[in-house]
Amino acid sequence: MAAPVRRTHTGDPVVARVEWFHETVAREFSRVRERYGPFVLHLQPWQGPFPARPHPAERGRAFTAAEVRDLLRTQRERQAPRGLEWLAETAPALRAACEEAGLVVREHPVLLIDPCGDGSREASAAPDSAPAAQLLASNDWRVEHAIAVAHVGFTYPGTDRGPEGRGSVAELLASGELRREAAEASRRIREGTRALALAETWEGPVATGQFNILDDLAEIIAVATLPEARRRGHASAVLRALIAEARSRRLRTMFLTAADEEVARIYEGVGFRRLATLLEAVEAGPARGV
């Protein structure tokens, strides 16, 4: 039997707000949300996978490997994304139970910046010769192009240059697979809950990034550069545009989840600071992050 529920102390109210943000997004993008023991299942996701999370009322308890194995069995039966995701600071006992159940636990640094603070002003400043990026309107035909750039960029992760680029983007656009995602992005831009930035050269779009808004928080997601255009400052240009947009909206907190420590150091170099660690407990498959 698991230990009684106790209150979780994160030590930082912003950590609790970020956890709330993640839980709300998962709920919003899943058709069905069910309680299963101490966990919350997100079923039938229609935009990306959402692993289970510890229920807010259960985060401070002890967890067992048996509970995790039961959850995984249910996820398989329900054809739901398998695994769990949570902030280490909010449910510190869950990691050991996941590892005992045979899951691999990956760490992803969570960083934040105050868009209206002095640090963000320095981060969004750039020399005149630096690449630039712009925010796209909801009716801009390049919205789908930006999403295609993100898909290609994440298909070839890392920061190394490569031959993949405009040809891969053209194939994705021709397939029509991204139209629904582009329509959803346009709807959110129109509603004011999303911002989408795009960097271009004379050859076409090369880098993109976006943020989603809940209350006074903004989460940066999907920052990606085509392999053929990497290491030229385009991702930094996208980041500068997003920070400036968040400042214009007077958002209090802007955060992101980095894929690994190498990527985290890049963001720290432009003014982001460490906030927490997102833990991803999985059987196999790609890691998340920007």
Buried (B, 14 or more C-beta within 10 A) or exposed (E): EBEEBEEBEBEEEBBBBBBBBBBEBBEEBBEEBBEBBBBBBBBEBEEEBBBBBBBBEBBBBBBBBEBBBBBBEBBEEBEBBBBBBBBBBBBBBBBBBBBBBEBBBBEBBBBBBBBBBEBBBEBBEBEEEEBBBBBBEBEBEBBBBBBBBBBBBBEBBEEEBEEBBBEBBEEBBEEEEBEEBBEBBBEBBEEEBBBBBBBBEEEBBBBBBBBBBBEEBBBBBBBBBBBBBBEBBBBBBBBBBBBBBBBEBEBBBBBBBBBBEEBBEBBBEBBBEEBBBBBBBBEEEEBBBB
